[in-house]
Amino acid sequence: MDYDYKITWSDHSLEDLSSILDYLSREWTPREVNRFQEKLFNRIEMIGKYPKLFRASKIKPELRRSVLSKQTSIFYFVRTEEKMISIVRLFDNRMDTTKF
């Protein structure tokens, strides 16, 4: 994948991803899990190319949120000077974001 910005994942975001994939593997078919992964990595690629495309958080303006699905959002920081994006959480939309 060719990004304009370097993508990094926080430990929390990797734990979130692992938990989501574990859950999906138990509850969904392999085809649906693959579809989720493809959708996620297509969105990460989009974020890498167009980091300011998605809305800034009302709580933390330096943080951006991309709603991936009804259930999941991607929270990330954009470091323009360094041309870096830090994925900080994959978040369950059913939870209270004010606690994030």
C-alpha positions as a Markdown table, in Angstrom:
| # | Residue | x | y | z |
|---|---|---|---|---|
| 1 | Met | 0.0 | 0.0 | 0.0 |
| 2 | Asp | 1.3 | 3.4 | -0.9 |
| 3 | Tyr | 0.6 | 6.1 | 1.7 |
| 4 | Asp | 1.5 | 9.8 | 1.6 |
| 5 | Tyr | 1.8 | 9.7 | 5.4 |
| 6 | Lys | 3.5 | 7.0 | 7.5 |
| 7 | Ile | 1.0 | 5.0 | 9.6 |
| 8 | Thr | 1.7 | 3.9 | 13.1 |
| 9 | Trp | -0.5 | 1.9 | 15.5 |
| 10 | Ser | -0.6 | 2.4 | 19.2 |
| 11 | Asp | -0.5 | -0.5 | 21.5 |
| 12 | His | -4.2 | 0.2 | 22.4 |
| 13 | Ser | -5.2 | 0.2 | 18.8 |
| 14 | Leu | -3.4 | -3.1 | 18.2 |
| 15 | Glu | -5.2 | -4.6 | 21.2 |
| 16 | Asp | -8.5 | -3.2 | 19.9 |
| 17 | Leu | -7.9 | -4.8 | 16.5 |
| 18 | Ser | -7.0 | -8.1 | 18.1 |
| 19 | Ser | -10.1 | -8.1 | 20.2 |
| 20 | Ile | -12.3 | -7.2 | 17.3 |
| 21 | Leu | -10.8 | -9.9 | 15.1 |
| 22 | Asp | -11.2 | -12.5 | 17.9 |
| 23 | Tyr | -14.8 | -11.6 | 18.3 |
| 24 | Leu | -15.5 | -11.6 | 14.6 |
| 25 | Ser | -13.8 | -15.0 | 14.2 |
| 26 | Arg | -16.1 | -16.5 | 16.8 |
| 27 | Glu | -19.3 | -14.9 | 15.6 |
| 28 | Trp | -19.0 | -14.4 | 11.9 |
| 29 | Thr | -18.0 | -16.5 | 8.9 |
| 30 | Pro | -14.4 | -16.2 | 7.5 |
| 31 | Arg | -15.7 | -14.4 | 4.5 |
| 32 | Glu | -17.3 | -11.7 | 6.7 |
| 33 | Val | -14.1 | -11.4 | 8.7 |
| 34 | Asn | -12.1 | -11.0 | 5.5 |
| 35 | Arg | -14.5 | -8.3 | 4.3 |
| 36 | Phe | -14.1 | -6.4 | 7.6 |
| 37 | Gln | -10.3 | -6.6 | 7.3 |
| 38 | Glu | -10.4 | -5.4 | 3.7 |
| 39 | Lys | -12.7 | -2.5 | 4.6 |
| 40 | Leu | -10.5 | -1.5 | 7.6 |
| 41 | Phe | -7.3 | -1.5 | 5.6 |
| 42 | Asn | -8.9 | 0.3 | 2.6 |
| 43 | Arg | -10.0 | 3.0 | 5.1 |
| 44 | Ile | -6.4 | 3.1 | 6.6 |
| 45 | Glu | -5.1 | 3.6 | 3.1 |
| 46 | Met | -7.6 | 6.5 | 2.6 |
| 47 | Ile | -6.5 | 8.1 | 5.9 |
| 48 | Gly | -2.9 | 7.8 | 4.8 |
| 49 | Lys | -3.6 | 9.6 | 1.6 |
| 50 | Tyr | -6.2 | 12.1 | 2.9 |
| 51 | Pro | -5.6 | 12.5 | 6.6 |
| 52 | Lys | -7.8 | 15.5 | 7.1 |
| 53 | Leu | -10.8 | 14.0 | 5.2 |
| 54 | Phe | -12.5 | 12.9 | 8.4 |
| 55 | Arg | -14.0 | 15.0 | 11.2 |
| 56 | Ala | -12.0 | 16.3 | 14.1 |
| 57 | Ser | -13.1 | 15.2 | 17.5 |
| 58 | Lys | -15.2 | 17.7 | 19.5 |
| 59 | Ile | -13.6 | 16.6 | 22.7 |
| 60 | Lys | -10.0 | 16.6 | 21.4 |
| 61 | Pro | -9.6 | 18.7 | 18.3 |
| 62 | Glu | -6.2 | 17.3 | 17.4 |
| 63 | Leu | -7.9 | 13.9 | 17.2 |
| 64 | Arg | -9.8 | 12.7 | 14.1 |
| 65 | Arg | -12.5 | 10.1 | 13.8 |
| 66 | Ser | -13.4 | 8.0 | 10.8 |
| 67 | Val | -16.6 | 5.9 | 11.2 |
| 68 | Leu | -15.8 | 2.6 | 9.6 |
| 69 | Ser | -19.1 | 0.9 | 10.3 |
| 70 | Lys | -22.1 | 1.1 | 12.6 |
| 71 | Gln | -20.1 | -0.6 | 15.3 |
| 72 | Thr | -16.5 | 0.7 | 14.8 |
| 73 | Ser | -14.7 | 4.0 | 14.5 |
| 74 | Ile | -11.0 | 4.7 | 13.9 |
| 75 | Phe | -9.5 | 7.4 | 16.0 |
| 76 | Tyr | -6.2 | 8.9 | 14.9 |
| 77 | Phe | -3.8 | 11.8 | 15.3 |
| 78 | Val | -2.3 | 13.6 | 12.2 |
| 79 | Arg | 1.2 | 14.9 | 12.6 |
| 80 | Thr | 1.5 | 17.1 | 9.5 |
| 81 | Glu | 5.1 | 18.2 | 9.9 |
| 82 | Glu | 6.3 | 14.6 | 10.3 |
| 83 | Lys | 3.9 | 13.3 | 7.7 |
| 84 | Met | 2.8 | 10.7 | 10.2 |
| 85 | Ile | -0.6 | 9.3 | 11.3 |
| 86 | Ser | -1.0 | 7.6 | 14.6 |
| 87 | Ile | -3.9 | 5.2 | 14.9 |
| 88 | Val | -4.8 | 5.4 | 18.6 |
| 89 | Arg | -8.0 | 3.4 | 18.9 |
| 90 | Leu | -10.5 | 1.2 | 17.1 |
| 91 | Phe | -13.5 | 2.2 | 19.1 |
| 92 | Asp | -16.9 | 0.5 | 19.6 |
| 93 | Asn | -19.4 | 3.2 | 18.7 |
| 94 | Arg | -21.9 | 1.8 | 21.2 |
| 95 | Met | -19.6 | 3.0 | 24.0 |
| 96 | Asp | -19.5 | 6.6 | 25.4 |
| 97 | Thr | -16.9 | 8.5 | 23.5 |
| 98 | Thr | -16.7 | 11.2 | 26.3 |
| 99 | Lys | -14.8 | 8.5 | 28.3 |
| 100 | Phe | -12.2 | 8.2 | 25.5 |
